[in-house]
Amino acid sequence: MKHQDTIDLTRRLLSASLDQLISLEFELPLPKGLELYRKALVAFHHSDVDQLSQVLAAISDSPESWKNDVPCLENLVRARLEYRTATIQKENIPEYIRQIPPPNDIWAVEFSLFLAAACESIDDFFHAMELYKQAAQHAVVHDMRGKALRARFGTIMIRKYQEPERKMIPDFHHLYLEAKKLRHFPVATVALVNISQEYQKMGAGKVALKFAHRAVIIGSRNIGSQEYSLALAQRALIFAQAGRKVEAMQDFEEARLSPFKVVQGACAILEKMLRGEGKDPPVISLTYVWQEQMHELQIGKKKIKLSPGEETLLHFLSKQPRNKFELMEHIFPDETDVLVAENRLKNLLHRLRKKAPGLLVFENEEYRLADNDLLSRSAG
């Protein structure tokens, strides 16, 4: 096979969704190394540790003749296995970084992007951020826009972990629009889940439910994936907090079948909420948001509940700063008396500030959410 044909086939494999990875087995014969990596990716997506171990063993026992074509393959699959078995260690990361191919090799995109996610999973945010940036640069060079998007998503998630009080809705919304344009449904799903979580933290349950529902719909294109299961868990959480136990149980029962540890951790918390039973999951298996949920469950903290008007206000301001006249027109469209509408808006703002101090900022005759300056950054 010609060198360019191999590169094109490699790009197709590395950019494939789970469904595409499965169908590739029957579409055309792949070179030995690519076929083994395809099997490794499918096993990784399904969290099938036994199959992943078998693929690694097959690579290790293969002749050197073809392994020289993809010298990083064995170490990359080994790193994936360590990730799935939660045995990857911070002290091993520098050695793995040294194994990343040079930038002109298309495998540099795959290895650096995966290592970034692995570093993120063990809270090695320094290496994770550097590797995500590196992966984004490599992805642009090799015309892999989906991988570049995934790398940008990783940098946003790290910022969220490091600065949990920042309002990240504009970042995630911009990411969602990019992912939707590229039809990158896993990133689109997780971006929507994070938007839902941001609104949930503000107490805007109805808006949070809207985005969680959208995440489940888009995530259902890859039923059984980690992203889809996390969307189900997020929607179950909002249903549970709203007292809609039957609907929460339906999502919980489906999500709990997921083999992924991060989903299992979320479901352990949901089980305590819905059934009042079960053990606390290990913190390592929880995202930051679900760690917060476990803490609030343990101390019995009550969530802020917003009125429909307050939720409408937050949702409107999350898009961009607004002046009082824009707010009045959007929130009270049927009110013809300007003075009455202005008074209603003042009362609404007063109640919201009591419930969530520091959430709203007024400057230059406009209202905005704190940290809404992220809008300008996400648009750049």
VEXFI-787549 format. One record per residue (C-alpha): residue number from 1; z, y, x negated. Coordinates in steps of 0.001 Angstrom, whole numbers, always signed. Example, Ala and Ser with C-alpha at 12.3 -4.5 7.8 and 13.67 -1.06 7.14 Angstrom:
+-----+---------+---------+---------+
!   k !      pz !      py !      px !
+-----+---------+---------+---------+
!   1 !   +7800 !   -4500 !  -12300 !
!   2 !   +7140 !   -1060 !  -13670 !
+-----+---------+---------+---------+
//
This chain:
+-----+---------+---------+---------+
!   k !      pz !      py !      px !
+-----+---------+---------+---------+
!   1 !      +0 !      +0 !      +0 !
!   2 !    -921 !   +3424 !   -1300 !
!   3 !   +1888 !   +5682 !   -2495 !
!   4 !   +1264 !   +8320 !    +219 !
!   5 !   +1190 !   +5630 !   +2904 !
!   6 !   +4583 !   +4408 !   +1684 !
!   7 !   +6016 !   +7925 !   +1810 !
!   8 !   +4688 !   +8471 !   +5340 !
!   9 !   +6149 !   +5158 !   +6458 !
!  10 !   +9473 !   +5999 !   +4812 !
!  11 !   +9560 !   +9400 !   +6529 !
!  12 !   +8880 !   +7718 !   +9871 !
!  13 !  +11660 !   +5198 !   +9307 !
!  14 !  +14239 !   +7751 !   +8169 !
!  15 !  +13443 !  +10065 !  +11099 !
!  16 !  +13489 !   +7348 !  +13775 !
!  17 !  +15907 !   +7168 !  +16692 !
!  18 !  +17700 !   +3910 !  +17459 !
!  19 !  +15084 !   +2899 !  +20033 !
!  20 !  +12316 !   +3675 !  +17561 !
!  21 !  +14071 !   +1681 !  +14828 !
!  22 !  +14220 !   -1355 !  +17089 !
!  23 !  +10577 !   -1061 !  +18181 !
!  24 !   +9387 !    -613 !  +14571 !
!  25 !  +10116 !   -4301 !  +13967 !
!  26 !   +7310 !   -5230 !  +16334 !
!  27 !   +4877 !   -2383 !  +15708 !
!  28 !   +3838 !   -2981 !  +12113 !
!  29 !   +4930 !   -4918 !   +9031 !
!  30 !   +7193 !   -2871 !   +6765 !
!  31 !   +7581 !   -3316 !   +3019 !
!  32 !  +10570 !   -5499 !   +2159 !
!  33 !  +12871 !   -2634 !   +1182 !
!  34 !  +12079 !    -548 !   +4279 !
!  35 !  +12530 !   -3534 !   +6582 !
!  36 !  +15964 !   -4279 !   +5122 !
!  37 !  +16997 !    -651 !   +5498 !
!  38 !  +15712 !    -651 !   +9082 !
!  39 !  +18001 !   -3625 !   +9783 !
!  40 !  +20872 !   -1812 !   +8051 !
!  41 !  +20366 !   +1291 !  +10215 !
!  42 !  +20294 !    -725 !  +13437 !
!  43 !  +23459 !   -2582 !  +12403 !
!  44 !  +25111 !    +708 !  +11445 !
!  45 !  +24240 !   +2326 !  +14806 !
!  46 !  +25693 !    -693 !  +16615 !
!  47 !  +28743 !    -746 !  +14329 !
!  48 !  +27861 !   -4379 !  +13516 !
!  49 !  +29772 !   -4862 !  +10265 !
!  50 !  +28812 !   -8535 !   +9890 !
!  51 !  +25100 !   -7781 !  +10123 !
!  52 !  +25468 !   -4837 !   +7755 !
!  53 !  +27209 !   -7126 !   +5243 !
!  54 !  +24383 !   -9652 !   +5539 !
!  55 !  +21772 !   -6972 !   +4880 !
!  56 !  +23684 !   -5794 !   +1802 !
!  57 !  +23864 !   -9363 !    +525 !
!  58 !  +20111 !   -9791 !   +1090 !
!  59 !  +19409 !   -6620 !    -900 !
!  60 !  +21703 !   -7721 !   -3731 !
!  61 !  +19993 !  -11128 !   -3948 !
!  62 !  +16454 !   -9691 !   -3832 !
!  63 !  +14224 !   -9601 !   -6914 !
!  64 !  +14239 !   -6452 !   -9002 !
!  65 !  +10487 !   -6009 !   -8616 !
!  66 !  +10641 !   -4271 !   -5243 !
!  67 !  +14180 !   -2882 !   -5609 !
!  68 !  +12816 !    -601 !   -8315 !
!  69 !  +10733 !   +1127 !   -5636 !
!  70 !  +13941 !   +2190 !   -3854 !
!  71 !  +16644 !   +2066 !   -6555 !
!  72 !  +19253 !   +3776 !   -4360 !
!  73 !  +18920 !   +1302 !   -1476 !
!  74 !  +21725 !   -1073 !   -2425 !
!  75 !  +24237 !   +1717 !   -3046 !
!  76 !  +23219 !   +3521 !    +147 !
!  77 !  +23746 !    +426 !   +2299 !
!  78 !  +27021 !    -309 !    +499 !
!  79 !  +28204 !   +3225 !   +1305 !
!  80 !  +27258 !   +2702 !   +4963 !
!  81 !  +29250 !    -534 !   +5053 !
!  82 !  +32291 !   +1178 !   +3508 !
!  83 !  +31972 !   +3949 !   +6080 !
!  84 !  +31957 !   +1491 !   +8992 !
!  85 !  +34910 !    -466 !   +7572 !
!  86 !  +36817 !   +2771 !   +6807 !
!  87 !  +37140 !   +1767 !   +3158 !
!  88 !  +35192 !   +4601 !   +1584 !
!  89 !  +37488 !   +6522 !    -771 !
!  90 !  +37474 !  +10120 !   -2001 !
!  91 !  +37666 !   +8990 !   -5624 !
!  92 !  +34391 !   +7073 !   -5177 !
!  93 !  +32436 !  +10064 !   -3869 !
!  94 !  +31515 !  +11576 !   -7291 !
!  95 !  +29982 !   +8255 !   -8350 !
!  96 !  +27963 !   +8034 !   -5134 !
!  97 !  +26781 !  +11626 !   -5622 !
!  98 !  +25463 !  +10701 !   -9065 !
!  99 !  +23371 !   +7992 !   -7403 !
! 100 !  +21489 !  +10448 !   -5160 !
! 101 !  +17801 !  +10458 !   -6145 !
! 102 !  +16154 !  +13643 !   -7483 !
! 103 !  +15020 !  +16241 !   -4887 !
! 104 !  +11350 !  +15213 !   -5082 !
! 105 !  +12296 !  +11724 !   -3831 !
! 106 !  +12325 !  +11484 !     -12 !
! 107 !  +15390 !   +9212 !    -223 !
! 108 !  +17387 !  +12198 !   -1517 !
! 109 !  +17424 !  +13506 !   +2071 !
! 110 !  +18842 !  +10288 !   +3483 !
! 111 !  +21433 !   +9663 !    +793 !
! 112 !  +22791 !  +13227 !    +617 !
! 113 !  +22946 !  +13550 !   +4411 !
! 114 !  +24785 !  +10265 !   +4836 !
! 115 !  +27213 !  +11016 !   +2002 !
! 116 !  +27953 !  +14387 !   +3614 !
! 117 !  +28918 !  +12642 !   +6866 !
! 118 !  +31006 !  +10126 !   +4920 !
! 119 !  +32853 !  +12936 !   +3118 !
! 120 !  +33454 !  +14678 !   +6424 !
! 121 !  +34969 !  +11488 !   +7866 !
! 122 !  +37625 !  +11410 !   +5106 !
! 123 !  +38296 !  +15182 !   +5225 !
! 124 !  +36578 !  +15847 !   +1911 !
! 125 !  +35146 !  +19065 !   +3305 !
! 126 !  +34258 !  +20571 !     -64 !
! 127 !  +31812 !  +17808 !    -970 !
! 128 !  +30672 !  +17479 !   +2643 !
! 129 !  +29629 !  +21129 !   +2894 !
! 130 !  +27794 !  +21031 !    -442 !
! 131 !  +26004 !  +17809 !    +473 !
! 132 !  +24996 !  +19062 !   +3932 !
! 133 !  +23466 !  +22179 !   +2349 !
! 134 !  +21721 !  +20028 !    -240 !
! 135 !  +20410 !  +17680 !   +2464 !
! 136 !  +19070 !  +20604 !   +4493 !
! 137 !  +17154 !  +21900 !   +1465 !
! 138 !  +15726 !  +18460 !    +673 !
! 139 !  +14763 !  +17930 !   +4323 !
! 140 !  +12750 !  +21153 !   +4397 !
! 141 !  +10894 !  +20131 !   +1228 !
! 142 !   +9969 !  +16768 !   +2773 !
! 143 !   +9119 !  +18174 !   +6223 !
! 144 !  +11950 !  +16335 !   +8020 !
! 145 !  +13053 !  +18896 !  +10576 !
! 146 !  +15317 !  +16507 !  +12447 !
! 147 !  +17275 !  +15772 !   +9273 !
! 148 !  +17520 !  +19492 !   +8483 !
! 149 !  +18901 !  +20060 !  +11974 !
! 150 !  +21447 !  +17287 !  +11509 !
! 151 !  +22557 !  +18852 !   +8230 !
! 152 !  +23012 !  +22286 !   +9849 !
! 153 !  +25022 !  +20622 !  +12593 !
! 154 !  +27297 !  +19143 !   +9945 !
! 155 !  +28021 !  +22542 !   +8408 !
! 156 !  +28941 !  +23934 !  +11835 !
! 157 !  +31309 !  +21019 !  +12491 !
! 158 !  +33065 !  +21576 !   +9169 !
! 159 !  +33529 !  +25232 !  +10018 !
! 160 !  +35041 !  +24140 !  +13327 !
! 161 !  +37504 !  +21817 !  +11573 !
! 162 !  +38483 !  +24418 !   +9010 !
! 163 !  +38836 !  +27283 !  +11491 !
! 164 !  +39856 !  +25668 !  +14798 !
! 165 !  +40647 !  +29010 !  +16468 !
! 166 !  +37115 !  +30356 !  +16075 !
! 167 !  +34967 !  +30537 !  +19196 !
! 168 !  +31999 !  +28330 !  +18341 !
! 169 !  +30035 !  +28355 !  +21605 !
! 170 !  +27146 !  +30512 !  +20285 !
! 171 !  +26720 !  +28245 !  +17245 !
! 172 !  +26633 !  +25070 !  +19298 !
! 173 !  +24407 !  +26587 !  +21972 !
! 174 !  +21858 !  +27686 !  +19368 !
! 175 !  +22010 !  +24209 !  +17823 !
! 176 !  +21509 !  +22596 !  +21235 !
! 177 !  +18369 !  +24678 !  +21866 !
! 178 !  +16954 !  +23686 !  +18463 !
! 179 !  +17743 !  +20016 !  +19056 !
! 180 !  +16189 !  +20130 !  +22516 !
! 181 !  +13000 !  +21664 !  +21079 !
! 182 !  +12797 !  +18894 !  +18458 !
! 183 !  +13787 !  +16241 !  +21028 !
! 184 !  +16653 !  +15263 !  +18736 !
! 185 !  +18846 !  +13903 !  +21520 !
! 186 !  +21866 !  +12748 !  +19470 !
! 187 !  +22437 !  +16254 !  +18063 !
! 188 !  +21711 !  +17830 !  +21459 !
! 189 !  +24307 !  +15544 !  +23051 !
! 190 !  +27064 !  +16283 !  +20547 !
! 191 !  +26321 !  +20014 !  +20638 !
! 192 !  +26840 !  +19954 !  +24421 !
! 193 !  +30045 !  +17933 !  +24026 !
! 194 !  +31366 !  +20595 !  +21658 !
! 195 !  +30410 !  +23415 !  +24027 !
! 196 !  +32294 !  +21569 !  +26754 !
! 197 !  +35327 !  +21242 !  +24491 !
! 198 !  +35239 !  +24954 !  +23676 !
! 199 !  +35313 !  +25883 !  +27363 !
! 200 !  +37981 !  +23292 !  +28006 !
! 201 !  +40228 !  +24892 !  +25372 !
! 202 !  +39827 !  +28210 !  +27207 !
! 203 !  +40843 !  +26598 !  +30492 !
! 204 !  +37385 !  +26920 !  +32064 !
! 205 !  +37344 !  +23408 !  +33518 !
! 206 !  +34357 !  +23778 !  +35822 !
! 207 !  +32136 !  +25184 !  +33109 !
! 208 !  +33394 !  +22514 !  +30688 !
! 209 !  +32509 !  +19826 !  +33243 !
! 210 !  +29006 !  +21261 !  +33656 !
! 211 !  +28278 !  +20920 !  +29942 !
! 212 !  +29943 !  +17493 !  +29703 !
! 213 !  +27780 !  +16270 !  +32574 !
! 214 !  +24666 !  +17582 !  +30831 !
! 215 !  +25765 !  +15845 !  +27612 !
! 216 !  +26089 !  +12521 !  +29449 !
! 217 !  +22609 !  +12904 !  +30963 !
! 218 !  +20947 !  +13671 !  +27625 !
! 219 !  +23055 !  +11103 !  +25795 !
! 220 !  +21989 !   +8410 !  +28285 !
! 221 !  +18632 !   +8322 !  +26491 !
! 222 !  +20572 !   +6281 !  +23905 !
! 223 !  +23045 !   +4318 !  +26001 !
! 224 !  +25603 !   +2609 !  +23776 !
! 225 !  +25315 !   +5184 !  +21006 !
! 226 !  +28385 !   +6923 !  +19627 !
! 227 !  +27131 !  +10268 !  +20948 !
! 228 !  +26699 !   +8971 !  +24504 !
! 229 !  +30128 !   +7323 !  +24477 !
! 230 !  +31793 !  +10514 !  +23222 !
! 231 !  +30091 !  +12444 !  +26038 !
! 232 !  +31509 !   +9949 !  +28544 !
! 233 !  +34984 !  +10295 !  +27030 !
! 234 !  +34777 !  +14089 !  +27180 !
! 235 !  +33738 !  +14043 !  +30846 !
! 236 !  +36483 !  +11536 !  +31639 !
! 237 !  +39015 !  +13870 !  +30034 !
! 238 !  +37931 !  +16834 !  +32147 !
! 239 !  +37951 !  +14708 !  +35306 !
! 240 !  +41466 !  +13501 !  +34434 !
! 241 !  +42752 !  +17032 !  +33864 !
! 242 !  +41254 !  +18085 !  +37192 !
! 243 !  +43052 !  +15242 !  +38985 !
! 244 !  +39796 !  +13407 !  +39723 !
! 245 !  +41135 !  +10052 !  +38602 !
! 246 !  +38513 !   +7795 !  +40204 !
! 247 !  +35651 !   +9560 !  +38420 !
! 248 !  +37648 !   +9695 !  +35197 !
! 249 !  +38247 !   +5937 !  +35344 !
! 250 !  +34537 !   +5244 !  +35822 !
! 251 !  +33616 !   +7119 !  +32641 !
! 252 !  +36609 !   +5691 !  +30779 !
! 253 !  +35713 !   +2080 !  +31665 !
! 254 !  +32206 !   +2539 !  +30275 !
! 255 !  +33258 !   +4481 !  +27175 !
! 256 !  +35939 !   +1966 !  +26189 !
! 257 !  +33241 !    -693 !  +25630 !
! 258 !  +31991 !   +1310 !  +22654 !
! 259 !  +32611 !    -352 !  +19265 !
! 260 !  +32962 !   +2973 !  +17413 !
! 261 !  +36450 !   +3774 !  +16134 !
! 262 !  +36264 !   +7455 !  +17032 !
! 263 !  +35439 !   +6540 !  +20651 !
! 264 !  +38123 !   +3860 !  +20755 !
! 265 !  +40653 !   +6465 !  +19603 !
! 266 !  +39614 !   +8850 !  +22378 !
! 267 !  +39815 !   +6043 !  +24944 !
! 268 !  +43334 !   +5138 !  +23791 !
! 269 !  +44403 !   +8683 !  +24710 !
! 270 !  +42543 !   +8515 !  +28027 !
! 271 !  +44295 !   +5243 !  +28838 !
! 272 !  +47686 !   +6895 !  +28369 !
! 273 !  +46614 !   +9790 !  +30566 !
! 274 !  +45130 !   +7643 !  +33332 !
! 275 !  +47402 !   +4606 !  +33270 !
! 276 !  +50489 !   +5855 !  +31464 !
! 277 !  +50300 !   +2967 !  +29032 !
! 278 !  +48940 !   +2022 !  +25632 !
! 279 !  +49745 !   +2933 !  +22031 !
! 280 !  +48931 !   +6130 !  +20199 !
! 281 !  +45776 !   +5608 !  +18131 !
! 282 !  +45847 !   +6260 !  +14376 !
! 283 !  +45017 !   +9894 !  +13671 !
! 284 !  +42244 !   +8845 !  +11280 !
! 285 !  +40257 !   +7503 !  +14248 !
! 286 !  +40363 !  +10822 !  +16133 !
! 287 !  +38281 !  +13953 !  +15958 !
! 288 !  +40207 !  +17209 !  +15705 !
! 289 !  +39842 !  +17888 !  +19440 !
! 290 !  +41243 !  +14485 !  +20373 !
! 291 !  +44090 !  +14943 !  +17903 !
! 292 !  +44967 !  +18078 !  +19881 !
! 293 !  +44829 !  +16091 !  +23133 !
! 294 !  +47206 !  +13473 !  +21744 !
! 295 !  +49624 !  +16165 !  +20558 !
! 296 !  +49575 !  +17919 !  +23929 !
! 297 !  +50126 !  +14602 !  +25689 !
! 298 !  +53125 !  +13877 !  +23467 !
! 299 !  +54793 !  +17266 !  +24028 !
! 300 !  +53778 !  +17585 !  +27647 !
! 301 !  +51919 !  +20854 !  +27173 !
! 302 !  +50192 !  +22137 !  +30287 !
! 303 !  +46614 !  +23335 !  +30150 !
! 304 !  +45679 !  +26862 !  +31141 !
! 305 !  +43996 !  +26890 !  +34544 !
! 306 !  +41491 !  +29624 !  +35237 !
! 307 !  +40260 !  +30917 !  +38549 !
! 308 !  +36540 !  +30650 !  +39437 !
! 309 !  +36139 !  +34362 !  +38674 !
! 310 !  +37783 !  +33977 !  +35274 !
! 311 !  +35548 !  +31016 !  +34443 !
! 312 !  +32456 !  +32990 !  +35468 !
! 313 !  +33562 !  +35863 !  +33246 !
! 314 !  +34080 !  +33622 !  +30206 !
! 315 !  +30781 !  +31842 !  +30655 !
! 316 !  +28924 !  +35162 !  +30948 !
! 317 !  +30603 !  +36641 !  +27859 !
! 318 !  +30005 !  +33522 !  +25777 !
! 319 !  +26309 !  +34375 !  +25628 !
! 320 !  +26660 !  +37950 !  +24354 !
! 321 !  +28883 !  +41059 !  +24689 !
! 322 !  +28635 !  +42887 !  +28026 !
! 323 !  +29635 !  +46305 !  +29355 !
! 324 !  +31713 !  +46674 !  +32493 !
! 325 !  +28726 !  +47391 !  +34715 !
! 326 !  +26999 !  +44157 !  +33677 !
! 327 !  +30223 !  +42256 !  +34353 !
! 328 !  +30693 !  +43846 !  +37757 !
! 329 !  +27118 !  +43105 !  +38794 !
! 330 !  +27308 !  +39484 !  +37619 !
! 331 !  +30776 !  +38573 !  +38897 !
! 332 !  +30802 !  +40604 !  +42139 !
! 333 !  +27112 !  +40723 !  +43154 !
! 334 !  +27918 !  +41317 !  +46842 !
! 335 !  +30315 !  +44215 !  +46261 !
! 336 !  +28523 !  +47477 !  +47102 !
! 337 !  +31429 !  +49825 !  +46385 !
! 338 !  +31447 !  +50529 !  +42634 !
! 339 !  +35085 !  +51678 !  +42613 !
! 340 !  +36235 !  +48534 !  +44389 !
! 341 !  +34217 !  +46337 !  +41997 !
! 342 !  +35658 !  +48171 !  +39001 !
! 343 !  +39195 !  +47698 !  +40275 !
! 344 !  +38581 !  +43991 !  +40895 !
! 345 !  +37227 !  +43645 !  +37370 !
! 346 !  +40314 !  +45342 !  +35887 !
! 347 !  +42578 !  +42938 !  +37779 !
! 348 !  +40486 !  +39975 !  +36660 !
! 349 !  +40620 !  +41056 !  +33012 !
! 350 !  +44367 !  +41651 !  +33253 !
! 351 !  +45026 !  +38151 !  +34614 !
! 352 !  +42809 !  +36535 !  +31993 !
! 353 !  +44501 !  +38396 !  +29144 !
! 354 !  +47901 !  +37212 !  +30371 !
! 355 !  +46726 !  +33612 !  +30408 !
! 356 !  +44848 !  +33754 !  +27085 !
! 357 !  +46081 !  +36601 !  +24877 !
! 358 !  +43651 !  +37638 !  +22164 !
! 359 !  +40666 !  +35932 !  +23772 !
! 360 !  +38926 !  +39140 !  +24869 !
! 361 !  +37987 !  +42070 !  +22669 !
! 362 !  +36870 !  +45518 !  +23898 !
! 363 !  +34930 !  +47703 !  +21491 !
! 364 !  +31925 !  +50025 !  +21617 !
! 365 !  +32224 !  +50080 !  +25423 !
! 366 !  +31598 !  +46321 !  +25608 !
! 367 !  +33699 !  +43229 !  +26204 !
! 368 !  +33238 !  +40125 !  +24090 !
! 369 !  +35031 !  +36919 !  +23225 !
! 370 !  +36973 !  +36976 !  +19981 !
! 371 !  +34696 !  +35826 !  +17143 !
! 372 !  +31609 !  +36412 !  +19261 !
! 373 !  +30090 !  +37888 !  +16131 !
! 374 !  +28933 !  +34349 !  +15492 !
! 375 !  +26036 !  +35156 !  +17783 !
! 376 !  +24343 !  +37193 !  +15097 !
! 377 !  +24928 !  +34461 !  +12527 !
! 378 !  +23604 !  +31665 !  +14703 !
! 379 !  +20467 !  +33638 !  +15501 !
! 380 !  +19706 !  +34259 !  +11847 !
+-----+---------+---------+---------+
//
